[in-house]
Amino acid sequence: MKGTAHHAQRRTHGPGRLFTLVLALLAAMALTSTTAFALPSHKDASPTRLPLPRPAAAPMDAVAAMQPSWNLGNTLDAIPDETSWGNPPATKALFDAIKAQGFRSVRIPVTWSGHQSATAPYTIDATWMNRVKQVVDWALADGLGVVLNVHHDSWQWIADMPTDHDNVLARFKATWTQIAATFRDSPRPLLFESNNEPQFNNTTDAQGNQYNNELNTAFHSVVRQSGGKNTTRLLMLPSLHTNAGQEFLDVLAAEMKSLNDPNLVATVHYYGYWPFSVNIAGGTQFDATSQKDMTDSFTRIRNTLTSKGIPVYLGEFGLLSYPDQFHPARVEQGEALKYFEQFGYEARAAKVTTALWDAYNFLDRSTLQWRDPALIEQIKSSWTTRSGTASSDRVFLAKSSAITARTLTLNPNGGTFLGLCAGNTMLVRGRDYTVSGNQLTLTAAALTRLAGNRAYGVNATVEARFTRGLPWKIYITSYDTPVLSNATGDTNGVTIPTQFRGDQLATMEATYADGGNAGPASWTPYQEFNEAFSPDYPGNALLLTSKFVNSLRDNAQATLTFHFWSGATVTYHVTRSGSSVTGTVG
């Protein structure tokens, strides 16, 4: 992943067969009983760690044994130094924690340019090389597989190859000559990755593929000629941009065939369907379009590579702007959980090893605790099984209206729906909810009880439980349509006083009277979350960013429609006149 300066296998059984039978029995009894039964909590069983393969294991087996994997992002790849992007220095304790969490390998991205002479002989600073080796050795000592690469160099100087071919190629070879010499005797669980997200300035994809092939071939030659364990070490070759498009996979597969080396691994990245991944153009949900993008990507990987015996290490996955502890969530939590749930399934089906990109947003490197336990539990569960989901994880109840029954669509993902629980109490089928096919309906009586005093926000949490995987949480939420107020600002932005009243913002639509789109993303009316607009829930405000207001036509009123997750919409008008901006309630 292009960095920014912003700040062993695990098997999930659930509570086991006994708990499944108990739930089924209670569900049947609930058809004729009005008694609520206490249930044991739904916990994962202890992980089962499988042995790593023999050192001489076939490449497909060796890469499979690296699943799941984790990225030490924004650390040794940070610019200019290890702590420049907000993370503490890597420690042995960090890798101990990663291993304890069930990860079996780590990718250690390294940016070399700031610690290397920019002219021949392109010497890498010995202190930096020793630090990289120390970190790699800590991970290896923990029994973790390790992927070591050349990271942000890709866009810092390698991208200049079209206009500075000979110097870039010489520097690239010199870089890998020094890395290969340092690690020539490291054990086989250390893998080398040629180049992160290869990219070349002012080129077509056809030209970029040629440059990428040239670098991958040079990398292969330099490492193999360095001797020691490097003669058979597994080497990772990326596609152009590490893109899993068919044209890029075909080129990569052809190059790997031409190198005639059994110890090669293909690597690509996946961050999802872009509008969903960053929340732009109305991409608020993990809908059929997003799902197809994911399924198609893994189908191409399977058909082109893994089904033909070519191992694949998906070196980075996630969502481009989620999670983010520094800004409001662009992606709604339930939609993110659906994404990660299906991702794990698709990767397993395609026999692809996957490495979670973690810049600092998943694991707090200071406390070694997960920032969002529910999210990481979903990711962990997806390593071995599927979990049921639903069309939404929220039921919104308008406080100003009478409560009526609400329906969600269940997606068991191959499992069977067992029932609903509130805490340790099982809800009663027929009284509290009904099921018709995959349509789950919560009755008005149950929702009235669960909503309690109907304070704005989440009043209760209900779990839909299935025969496998994690339960699906449903948040019973009281709300009223948000209220916005008039505001003034300037080209630094506008702060709109807002009473959210229990609701959450999904997206913002911006248009002019002539039908044109307003905002920096002129190709769509639905602007990018946190880039053009952002909610400030603690501050009771909606923010229009400097980027948004500066993109507005002068003295042309823009109509904004704020879409909320309850389904409510609020219209607002904003006009920029020179450096002054005025916002009025629609």
N, C-alpha and C positions, 0 to 999 in steps of 0.2 A: 504494500500500500504506500502511496506517496504520502510522506509524513507531513505533519503540520506542527507549528509551534504553539498550538493551543495546549493553553495549559493542558501400564498394565491393564487390561480390559476390566470392564465393570458390567456386571449383569444385574438388571433390575427385575426382581420377581414381584414387587409389590408385597402385600402381606401374605401371599401364598394361597394355595388351593383351599385350605380350610376357611380362610376369610371370605373367599369367593363363594363357597357353599353357604356360609352363614348369611352373607348379603342376599343371595338368591332366596334363601328360606325366609328371611325377614321381609323381602320384597313381596313374596307370595302371601305371607301373613298379613301384610299391610293392605291387601286388597279387601279384607273383611274386617280389619281391626282399626280402631282409631287411636291406639296406643303408640306413642313415640318410643322407639327403642334406642338405647345407647349403643354406639358402635365403637370398636377400637379405632385408633387413629390410623390413617393410611400412610404408612412409611415404607420407604425402599428397604429391601434387604441389604445386608452387607455386600459390598462388591467382591466378586471373585476374580482374582488376578491370575491370568494365564501366564505360563512361562514364555519368555522370549525365545525365538527360534535359534537353532544352532548358528554359529558364525558363518557356516557355509550354506545357509538356507537359500533357496531360490529367491530371486529378486521379488517376485510377486508375494511370496510368503514373508520376506523380510519387511516389505513396505506395509503389508497387512498387519504385522506385529507392532507397527508404530501407531496404530489407531487406538485411542484418539490422541491428537497432537495439539500443542498450544504455542502461540507466538510470544516471545519476549519483545513485544513491540515498543517503539519509542524509547529505547534504552541505548544499546550499542549502535543503533541506527540513527540516534538523535544527532542534530547538528547544532553546534560544533562538538559537543561533548556528551558523555553518557547521561548526565542529569539535566541537560539543557531544556528538555521538553517535559519536565515536571515529575519524573520518576526518580526514586532513590536508586543508588547503585545496586546492581544485581548481587545477590548473596547466595551462599550455599543453602541457607534456610528457605529461600524462595523455591529452589528446585525440590527441596524436601517436601514442601507444601504441595507443589504441583504433582509430584509423584503420589502423595497421600490422597489427592483428590481423584486419582484414577487415570491421569494422563500417562501415556507410555512413551511420548517423545516430545521434543520441543524444537521449534524453529528459532534460531538466533540470528536475526537480521543484523548486519554490520555495515555501516557506512565508513569507507576507508579514506575518502578524499581529504578530509580535514586533518588526517594524520599521515599524509603521504606527500612527497614532493610532486609538484605538478609538471616537472620536466624530467627527462631521462637522468638517472635510471629508475625514477619513480619509486624511491625507497620508502617503505612503510616504517614509521617510527617504532622502534623496538619496544618502548613502554606500552604503546597501544597494542601491538601484536601480543605481548605477554599478557595484557589484561584480557584480550579476547580468548587466549588459550586458557587462562584461569577460569573464565566463565564456562567455556566449553567443557573443560575437565570436571568442573563441579557437576554439571548435568550428566556427563558420562559416568561419573562415580556413583550417581544415584540409580544407575541402570536404565537411564532414559536414552532413547535414540535422539540424535542431534542433527539438525540441518543447519549448515553454515553457508552464508551467501555473500554476494556483493549487492548492496541494497540501494540506497538513494544515489549512489554513483550513477545509476541508470539514467537519471534525469539531470544530474549535476554536470557530467562530462561525457558519458557514453553516448548520450543523445546527439552530440555534435559529430558523430561519425560520418554523416553524409558530406560535411564540409571540412572535416579534419581527420580523414580516414586513417592515415598511416600512424599519426600520433595516438589516436584513440585506441587503435588495435595494439600498438606497442605497449601502451599503458595497461590495457586490459590483460595482456599476456604477462606483463611484469607483476601485476597485482596477484594473479593466480599462481605465478611461479613462486612468489614469496609465501602465500597461504599454503600451497601444496607442500612446500619444504618444511614449514612449521608443523604441519599435521600429518606428515607422511607415515608416521608410525602409530598414529591414533587408531583405536580399534574400529572394526567395521561398522558399528552402530553410528559412526559419524559419516554423514553424507554431505556432499558439496552441491550447491545450487549455483548455476552459472551466473545468473543476473536477474534481479527482481524487476518484474513488469517492464520488459524491454520496450523501449520507445525511441524514436529517431525523429529529429526535427525536420519539418517540411518535406515529408516523404509520403508516398502512397503506401497502402498496405503491401502491395507487391514488392516495392523497394524495401520496406521495413522487414519483410520476411527474409529477404536476401541478406540484409545486414545481421539479422538475428541468427540466421543459419551460420554465417561466417564467425560470429562470436561464439556460438555454441560449439562449433567445430574446433576453434582455437582453444577454448576451455578444455574440451575433451583431450586434445593432443597434449597440452601443457601438463595436465594432471597425470595422465597415463605415463608420460615420460619422466615424471618426477620420482618414480620408483617406490619402494616400500609397499605399504598396504594400499597406496594409491593406484597400483596397477590393476586392482580389481574392485576398488571402492565403488559403491553405488553413486552415480552422478545424475543430478537432476537437470533436465533441459526444459526451459520454459517456451511456450508458444509466444508469438508476438503479443505484447500487452498482457501476457498470461490469460488471453482470451480463449474461451471455449467455443467460439464460433466454428462452424464446420471447416471453413477455408483455412483457419489457423491450425486446427487439429490435423488436417490433411498434410499440411506442410511439415508440421512437427513429426508426424508419424513417418513421413518419407525420409526426413533427415535421420531419424533414429535408425531406420532400416539401412540407410547408406553407410552409417558408421559401423554397422556389423559388430556391435558390442552388446552382449547379453546383460551387462550390469548398468543399464540406463533406466531412468525413471522420468516420466513426463510430469510436468507440473503446470497447473492452471489456478486461477482464483475465481471466487464467486461471491458477489455482494447483492445478488437479487435483481429483480426487475427495477430499473433505475427510478422511475416515478414513485414506486412504493418505498424503495430504499431510502430516499431523501424526503418523501412526501411533497411531491410537486405534481401538477397537472391532474389533480384529483385522485392521486394514488394513495388513498388513505387506508385501503384494505388489502389483505392478502387474498385477493379475489382470483377468479378463474384465469385472468391474464397473467398475474404474478405466478400462480401455480404452474401454468403451462410453460412459462419462461424457465422455471426451475426444472421441471420434468424434461423438457426438451434438451436442456444443457446436459443433464446426466445421461440421457439417452444417447446423445452424440459422443460423450466420453466413453460410455460402455461400448457402443458399436465400433468406434474408431480405435480404441486403445485397450481397455481392460479385457474385452472379450477375445482379443487377439494376443493376450499374454503380456501386454505392456503395462507395467504397474503405474498407477497414478497417485501422486501426492498432491492434494488440493491445498496449496500452501497458505491460503488466507480465505476465510469465509466470515460472514457476518452481515450486518446492515451498515451502510455507509455512515449513517448519522444516529445510530442507536446501538446500545444505550450511551448517554452522554450526561455525566453528572454535573456539567457546567451549564447546561441549558435545559429548558423544558423539553419533555419527550416529544419528538417528531412523530413517532410511531406509537399507536395505542398498544398497551401492553398485551392484550389478548391477541391482536393481529401479529405482534412479534412472536408470541409463543407458537402460534400456528406455523409461522415461517420456519422457526428452528425445529419444530416437531417434524415437519415434512422434509426438511433438509437432511436430518439424520437418517430418515427412512430411505430417501433417494440415494444417498451416499452408500449406505449399506447394500442396497440392491445393485448398485453399479460397481461394488467392490473397490471403492475409493477411500483412501485414508485422508482425513480432513484435519486441518490445523486452524483453530479459532484465532482470529486476529484480536489481540488484546493489547491496546496501546496503554491503557490504565483504567479502561471503562468497565471491565469485568472484575478483575482482582485488584483490591486495594493493596499495593505493594508495601505499604507501611505496616498495615495490620495483618496482612496475609488472609484477609476475610473477603468473601464475595460481596460485592456491592448490592446485587439483586439476587438473593438466594432462590427465588421462584424461577427466575430466568435460567440460572445455571443448572437447576434441577431438571428443567425441561430439556436442556441441551444434553445433560448426562443421561437422562432416560432415553433419549433418541439414539444413543449409541447402540442400544440392544433391543428396543421394542418400540411399538407405536403407542400413542396416547390418544384418547378420544378428545374431541373439541366440540365447539358449538358455533353457531353463526355469530354470536357475540359473547363477550364475558360480562356484559352489563345489561341490566333491566332498569330503564329510567321510568320513574313514576312522577308525573307532574303533581307537585304539591297543591296546585290550585284546582286540581280536578279530582273526581272520585277515582278510586283505584279499580281497574278492570283487569281481567286475565291477560297474560302476556305469553307469546309463543316464541320459542327459539327452535332452530333446526339443529339437531344433533348430527355430528359426524363421528361415528364410532371408530373409524379408521381400522376396520377389520375386527374390532372387539365387539362386546355386547354391553349395552347400557344396563346397569344394575339398579340404580336408584339415586335419589337426592338426599343429601345430608346437610344439616345446619349445625355446625359444631360436631358433637358426638351423637346428635339426635337424627334419626332417620325420618324423613318426611313421608307422609302416608300417600301412597298412590291411590288415586280416585278422590281423595279429599283435598290434598295439597297440590297435586299435579296429575296430569294425564299424559299418556304417550300414545300417539297414533303414527305408526311407522317411525320416522325419525323426527316427528314434530312433538316437541316437549312444551306443554302448556302449564304454566304456574297459575293456580286459581287466584281469584280476587281475594278470597278469604285468607289464603296462605300469604299472599303479598301484603295484605293489611297487617297481619300479625308480624311479619318480618320487618316491615317498615317502621314499626314502633311509633315513636313520637314524630317521625317524618322530618327530622332535622335535615337541612340541606347536606348532601354528600352521601357517602355509603352508610346505609343503615344496617345491613346484614350481608353476610357472605354465605352462599350456598354452594355445595360441591356436587357436581355430576360425576358419579363414579362408574367405571367401566371394568371389564374383566381383565384388562391389562393396562399397564402404563400409569400415568399420573391422573389424579382427578382434575376436572375442569372447574375452575372457580367462576361463580357468577355473582357479581356485585349488585345488590339491590340498592338503588340510588334514588334519592328524592331530589327533585330539581324544580326550578321554574325557568322560563326563558330569561337568559341573561339581559341585563340592562346596561347600555352604553350611554355615555354623556358627551356633550360637546367638548372640544379640546382645541388648543392651539399649539403650534410648535414651529420648528424651522427645518432647515435641511439636515440637521443632526438627527431628526426623527420627531415623532409625535407620540405622546403617552396619553391614551384614551382611558379615563376612569371607567371601570367596569365592575359591575356586580355579577359575578359568575353564577351565583345562586345554585351551587351544586353541580353545574354542568362543566363539560370539558370541551376545548376547542379542537376541531378536526382539521379545518382548512379555511382559506380565505379566497374568495373569488373577486376579481377587480376588473371593471370594464368602464369604457367611456360611453357617452350617449350615442355616438355614431356606431357603436358595436365593436370598436377596437378594444384590444386587451390593454389594461393598465398595469404597469409594473415592469421590473427588469426582465422577467421571463415573458417576452412579448408574444411568444408563440402559443401561450395558453392563458386562459383567464384565471386558472388556479395557481396562485403564486407559491413559492417554496417556503415551507415552514422554517422559522428561525432565520431565514435569509431576508425575507420581505416583511414578515410579521412574526410576532411571538407573544404568547400569553405570559403574564406575570401574576400567577395565582396568589402568592403571598402579598403582593403589592396592589391587588385588586385593579389590574390595568391590562390593557392590550397595547402592545408596542408596534408602531409602524417604523421600520428601520430607516436609517439614512439612505441605504441602498434603494429602498422602495420609493421614498418621497423624492429623491433626486432623479428618479426615472420618469416622474410624472410630467405630462405636458404642462406648460405654463398656462395658468388661467383656464384650464379645462377640468371641469368637475369629474372626479372618478367615483363611481358607485361601488362600494365594497359590500359583499355579502359574506358575513361570518357564518360558517357552518359548524354546528356543535354536534357532539356525539349522541345527544338525545334525539336528534333530528330537527331541533329548533334552528331557525336562521334569523339573523338580525342584519338589517340593512343600515349602512352608514355612508356618508358622503365626505370626501376629502378633496381639497383644492389647494394647489401650490401656486402662489403668486410671488415670483422672484424667490427670495429666501424665506418667505413666510408661508406657513401651512395652516389651514383651518379645517377642522373636522366637525361635522354636524350630524346629529341623529337623523336617520332617514324616516 
